[in-house]
Amino acid sequence: MRFNRWIRKPVFLFQILSLVVAVSGISISFGTSAIAESTPNKDIIKKYSFPQGFVYLNDMIPSAHYDIRYYGENNFVGTRIDGYKAPLAIMTRKAAIALKAVSDNLESKGYSLKIQDAYRPQQAVNHFVRWSLDTKDVKMKTQYYPKMDKRNLFKLGFIAKKSGHSRGSTIDLTLVNIKTGTEVDMGSPYDFFGDISYYDTNLITKQQKANRKLLKDAMVKQGFKPYTKEWWHFTLIKEPYPNRYFNFNVE
C-alpha cells in the first residue's frame, strides 16, 4: 500500500531516480537537456549580409578548392583589396547553380574546381584604379605584369573600371587534378597580365591548350561566356543583374 502511494507522487519518484543515477554513475538525458544541446550557437551562425539572390559558393560546391587572392597579399596589387573581409567566394544563386553543374561534370572526369575570385565589390575595383595611378608602386611587377606598364592595364582590357565581377555572375577559376591534388597546367598563372594569358595564344604547348579547352568547354556547356584575354575568366550569359554593380563586402 505504501509503495502504491509512492507511485502517485511523481516528484518523490524523480528524487529517487536522481539518487540512483548519482550513485551508479549512469548518464541520462532528459528532454530539456536534449533541446538545449540541439540549439545552434548564435555565435557560429553564418551571417548573410549580402542581398537576396546571392550565396556562398562553398555552400553550393564544398568539393571545390578556394584561393581568394584579393583577401591576402599574393595578388597584382600586393596587399589586401578593399571590400575583402574574408577569404570567401560569393556569387548569384543562378550562376552558382550553373557552376555546380560544371563541377559535377568535371568531377566525373577526375577534376575539381579551384575558385580564385567570384563577386567583387565596386570598392575593390576602385582600389585597382587608385593603384594603377601610383606609378611608383611596382612591387608585384615581376610576378604579375613583367612586360606591362601598369598604367595600360585598363586600356589593354586586363582590368576594368566597371567589372563584371561586381554584378555577381562572373568567376575566375582553374582546375585541380583530383588524383594528384595539383593544379592543371594552363600555361600561365592566374591574373598574369600578358599575351600568354590570352585563350588562343601560341605561346603555350599543345597539352596546355587542351587543358584550357577542357575548362572552357565545361563552362560554355552550362551557359558561361569565356573572355578571350584571360583563360580563367567566365561570365554567365543570362546573368540576373546585367546592369547592376554591387558594393557589399565579401565577408
C-alpha positions in Angstrom: 0.0 0.0 0.0 2.8 2.4 0.8 4.5 1.6 -2.5 1.3 2.4 -4.3 1.2 5.8 -2.6 4.8 6.5 -3.8 3.8 5.8 -7.4 1.2 8.6 -7.1 3.9 11.0 -6.1 5.9 11.7 -9.3 8.1 14.3 -7.6 9.2 11.8 -5.0 9.9 9.2 -7.7 12.0 11.7 -9.6 14.1 12.3 -6.5 14.6 8.5 -6.0 15.6 8.1 -9.7 18.1 11.0 -9.4 19.7 9.4 -6.4 20.1 6.1 -8.2 21.6 7.9 -11.2 24.1 9.8 -9.0 25.2 6.7 -7.1 25.5 4.4 -10.2 27.2 7.0 -12.5 24.6 6.4 -15.2 24.2 9.2 -17.7 20.6 10.0 -18.6 19.5 12.8 -21.0 16.1 14.4 -20.2 14.1 16.3 -22.7 15.2 19.8 -21.6 18.9 18.9 -21.9 18.5 17.4 -25.4 16.7 20.5 -26.6 19.5 22.8 -25.2 22.2 20.7 -26.9 20.4 20.9 -30.3 20.0 24.6 -30.2 22.6 26.3 -32.6 25.2 28.6 -31.0 24.3 32.0 -32.3 28.0 33.0 -32.3 28.8 30.4 -35.0 25.8 31.0 -37.3 26.9 32.4 -40.7 25.6 35.9 -41.1 24.3 36.6 -44.6 24.8 40.3 -45.1 24.5 40.3 -48.9 21.4 40.9 -50.9 18.8 38.2 -51.6 19.8 36.1 -54.5 23.4 35.6 -53.6 25.0 32.6 -52.0 28.4 31.4 -50.7 30.0 29.1 -53.2 31.4 26.8 -50.6 27.9 26.1 -49.5 26.9 25.1 -53.1 30.2 23.5 -54.1 32.0 22.2 -51.0 34.3 20.0 -53.0 35.9 22.9 -54.8 39.2 24.5 -53.7 39.3 28.2 -52.7 42.2 30.5 -53.1 40.8 34.0 -52.8 43.9 36.1 -53.7 42.4 39.5 -53.1 41.9 38.7 -49.4 45.7 38.3 -49.0 48.8 39.9 -50.4 49.6 37.5 -53.2 47.9 39.5 -55.9 49.0 42.1 -58.5 48.5 44.9 -56.0 50.4 43.2 -53.3 48.0 43.9 -50.4 44.5 43.0 -49.3 42.0 44.6 -51.5 39.2 46.9 -50.2 36.0 45.1 -49.5 37.5 41.6 -48.9 36.8 41.0 -45.2 37.1 37.2 -45.5 38.6 34.6 -47.9 35.2 33.7 -49.3 33.6 33.3 -52.7 30.1 34.8 -53.2 28.0 34.5 -56.4 24.4 34.9 -57.5 22.4 31.8 -56.9 21.7 31.4 -60.6 25.3 31.5 -61.5 26.3 29.2 -58.6 23.8 26.6 -59.7 25.3 26.6 -63.2 28.8 26.4 -61.7 27.7 23.4 -59.6 26.7 21.6 -62.8 30.2 22.4 -64.2 31.8 21.0 -61.1 29.7 17.8 -61.2 30.6 17.3 -64.9 34.3 17.8 -64.3 34.5 15.7 -61.2 33.2 12.7 -63.2 36.3 13.2 -65.4 38.7 13.5 -62.4 38.9 17.2 -61.9 37.7 19.7 -59.2 37.3 23.4 -59.5 39.7 25.9 -57.9 38.0 29.3 -57.3 40.1 32.4 -57.2 37.6 35.2 -57.3 33.8 35.5 -57.8 31.7 38.5 -56.7 34.0 41.6 -56.4 32.8 44.8 -54.6 32.9 48.0 -56.6 35.2 49.4 -53.9 37.7 46.7 -54.8 37.6 47.9 -58.4 38.1 51.4 -57.2 41.2 50.2 -55.3 42.6 48.8 -58.5 42.1 52.2 -60.2 44.0 54.1 -57.4 46.8 51.5 -57.6 47.1 52.0 -61.3 47.7 55.7 -60.9 50.6 55.2 -58.4 53.4 54.6 -60.9 55.9 54.2 -58.0 54.2 51.1 -56.7 55.6 48.2 -58.8 56.4 45.7 -56.1 54.4 42.9 -57.8 55.5 43.7 -61.4 57.9 40.8 -61.8 55.3 38.2 -60.8 52.2 39.6 -62.4 53.0 42.1 -65.2 56.7 41.9 -66.1 56.3 43.3 -69.6 53.5 45.7 -69.0 53.2 49.3 -67.9 50.6 49.2 -65.1 49.0 52.4 -66.4 48.0 50.5 -69.6 46.3 47.6 -67.9 42.8 49.1 -68.2 43.3 50.1 -71.8 44.5 46.6 -72.6 41.5 45.1 -71.1 43.1 43.2 -68.1 41.3 45.4 -65.6 38.0 47.3 -65.9 36.7 50.3 -64.0 33.3 48.6 -64.1 33.9 44.9 -63.6 31.5 42.0 -64.5 32.6 40.5 -61.1 30.6 43.3 -59.4 27.4 42.1 -61.0 27.8 38.8 -59.2 27.8 36.2 -62.0 31.5 36.3 -63.1 34.0 33.8 -61.9 37.8 33.3 -62.0 38.9 29.7 -61.7 41.1 26.8 -62.8 41.2 23.1 -62.4 42.8 20.7 -59.9 43.6 17.0 -60.7 41.7 15.1 -58.1 44.1 12.1 -58.1 47.3 14.1 -57.6 45.9 17.2 -55.9 47.8 19.5 -58.1 46.7 22.4 -60.3 46.3 21.6 -64.0 48.9 23.3 -66.1 47.2 26.1 -68.1 50.4 27.6 -69.4 50.3 30.8 -67.4 49.4 31.7 -63.8 46.1 33.2 -62.7 46.0 37.0 -63.0 49.2 37.1 -65.1 48.9 40.2 -67.4 50.4 39.3 -70.8 49.8 37.7 -74.2 50.4 34.3 -72.8 47.1 34.6 -70.8 45.1 35.1 -74.0 43.0 31.9 -74.6 44.2 31.4 -78.2 47.8 32.3 -77.6 50.5 30.4 -79.5 52.9 30.7 -76.5 51.8 27.5 -74.8 52.1 23.8 -75.5 49.5 21.5 -77.1 48.7 20.0 -73.8 48.3 23.3 -72.1 45.9 24.3 -74.9 43.9 21.1 -74.3 43.7 21.9 -70.6 42.3 25.3 -71.3 39.8 23.8 -73.7 38.7 21.3 -71.1 37.8 24.1 -68.7 36.3 26.3 -71.4 34.1 23.6 -72.9 32.7 22.6 -69.5 31.9 26.3 -68.7 30.3 27.0 -72.1 28.1 23.9 -71.8 26.5 25.4 -68.7 25.9 28.9 -70.1 29.1 30.7 -69.3 30.9 33.0 -71.8 34.7 33.0 -71.8 36.9 36.1 -72.0 39.5 36.0 -74.8 42.2 37.8 -72.9 42.0 35.7 -69.6 41.7 31.9 -69.9 40.4 31.8 -66.2 37.5 34.4 -66.6 33.9 33.5 -67.4 30.5 35.2 -67.1 27.1 33.7 -67.0 25.4 34.8 -70.2 21.9 35.0 -68.7 23.1 36.8 -65.6 20.3 38.0 -63.3 21.8 41.5 -62.8 23.3 42.5 -66.2 23.3 46.3 -65.4 23.8 46.4 -61.6 27.1 46.8 -59.9 27.1 45.8 -56.2 29.3 47.1 -53.4 28.6 45.0 -50.3 31.6 43.4 -48.6 32.9 39.9 -49.1 32.5 38.6 -45.5 
